[in-house]
Amino acid sequence: MIVAVGSLRPGVSPADVLPAAAAAAAELTVVEASSVDVVAREARLTVRFTADTVDETIAVAEHVVDRIRTLAEVGSWQLTERVGGRWFRRA
């Protein structure tokens, strides 16, 4: 999943946001990787995790977004699935 992150809540360090997002996903499933990038002057968190069904995947993604919202403003987010060597948008 990829989440655009805006302004941080008062007292939140930028270094806290990505680990919190990955930890939120890890509460529900296995996290494979996480990273932060800046694209077009916008911070974007990527959290890659495993899930067996689309419904499970959406639940994990929504849990991660809810956690990030406690730390920062959340912009758009998207959920993708890798099938073979290709990525498909799921939400």
VEXTI-720691 format. One record per residue (C-alpha): x, y, z; residue number from 0; chain. Coordinates in nm, 4 decimals. Example, Ala and Ser with C-alpha at 12.3 -4.5 7.8 and 13.67 -1.06 7.14 Angstrom:
2
         px         py         pz    nr   kette
     1.2300    -0.4500     0.7800     0       A
     1.3670    -0.1060     0.7140     1       A
END
This chain:
91
         px         py         pz    nr   kette
     0.0000     0.0000     0.0000     0       A
     0.1056     0.3585    -0.0602     1       A
    -0.0138     0.6428     0.1628     2       A
     0.0411     1.0148     0.1077     3       A
     0.1299     1.1868     0.4349     4       A
     0.0826     1.5562     0.5041     5       A
     0.1411     1.7683     0.8124     6       A
     0.2399     1.5936     1.1308     7       A
     0.0353     1.6238     1.4499     8       A
     0.1930     1.8378     1.7237     9       A
     0.4760     1.6577     1.8996    10       A
     0.5141     1.3857     1.6347    11       A
     0.8606     1.3294     1.4921    12       A
     0.8893     1.2485     1.1212    13       A
     1.0974     0.9440     1.2162    14       A
     0.8008     0.7971     1.4075    15       A
     0.5510     0.7731     1.1217    16       A
     0.6920     0.4927     0.9047    17       A
     0.7675     0.2563     1.1963    18       A
     0.4159     0.3153     1.3314    19       A
     0.2626     0.2338     0.9929    20       A
     0.4656    -0.0868     0.9625    21       A
     0.3839    -0.1831     1.3223    22       A
     0.0120    -0.1340     1.2571    23       A
     0.0268    -0.3713     0.9606    24       A
     0.2361    -0.6181     1.1636    25       A
    -0.0427    -0.6366     1.4216    26       A
    -0.2536    -0.8136     1.1561    27       A
    -0.0150    -0.9779     0.9108    28       A
     0.3459    -1.0245     0.8008    29       A
     0.5192    -0.7066     0.6837    30       A
     0.7710    -0.7647     0.4047    31       A
     0.9090    -0.4116     0.3680    32       A
     0.8416    -0.0459     0.4337    33       A
     0.9871     0.2744     0.2966    34       A
     0.9277     0.6453     0.2614    35       A
     0.9735     0.8402    -0.0604    36       A
     0.9134     1.1958    -0.1677    37       A
     0.7264     1.2234    -0.4971    38       A
     0.6287     1.5612    -0.6392    39       A
     0.7058     1.7245    -0.3008    40       A
     0.4750     1.4801    -0.1214    41       A
     0.5830     1.2255     0.1393    42       A
     0.4575     0.8765     0.0557    43       A
     0.4820     0.5751     0.2801    44       A
     0.4941     0.2299     0.1279    45       A
     0.4149    -0.0715     0.3427    46       A
     0.4359    -0.4089     0.1706    47       A
     0.2644    -0.6974     0.3464    48       A
     0.1127    -1.0386     0.2822    49       A
    -0.2566    -1.1273     0.2867    50       A
    -0.4654    -1.4191     0.1645    51       A
    -0.7777    -1.2377     0.0455    52       A
    -0.8707    -0.8961    -0.0877    53       A
    -1.0970    -0.8405     0.2140    54       A
    -0.8075    -0.9135     0.4510    55       A
    -0.5825    -0.6827     0.2531    56       A
    -0.8314    -0.3974     0.2704    57       A
    -0.8721    -0.4480     0.6464    58       A
    -0.4954    -0.4259     0.6977    59       A
    -0.4684    -0.1170     0.4776    60       A
    -0.7521     0.0593     0.6598    61       A
    -0.5907    -0.0269     0.9949    62       A
    -0.2612     0.1259     0.8770    63       A
    -0.4351     0.4416     0.7533    64       A
    -0.6211     0.4760     1.0842    65       A
    -0.2919     0.4519     1.2748    66       A
    -0.1197     0.7081     1.0520    67       A
    -0.4117     0.9476     1.1045    68       A
    -0.3237     0.9614     1.4747    69       A
     0.0211     1.0924     1.3783    70       A
    -0.0312     1.2989     1.0636    71       A
    -0.2730     1.4175     0.8000    72       A
    -0.3414     1.1414     0.5502    73       A
    -0.3884     1.2193     0.1833    74       A
    -0.4786     0.9697    -0.0826    75       A
    -0.3847     0.6064    -0.0443    76       A
    -0.3854     0.3095    -0.2736    77       A
    -0.3665    -0.0623    -0.2344    78       A
    -0.1942    -0.2766    -0.4937    79       A
    -0.1439    -0.6491    -0.5313    80       A
     0.1460    -0.8211    -0.7022    81       A
     0.0505    -1.1182    -0.9149    82       A
     0.3526    -1.2757    -1.0739    83       A
     0.5659    -0.9855    -1.1882    84       A
     0.2810    -0.7331    -1.2276    85       A
     0.1089    -0.4937    -0.9870    86       A
    -0.2682    -0.4422    -0.9885    87       A
    -0.4572    -0.1702    -0.8029    88       A
    -0.7140    -0.3118    -0.5594    89       A
    -0.8296    -0.0005    -0.3710    90       A
END
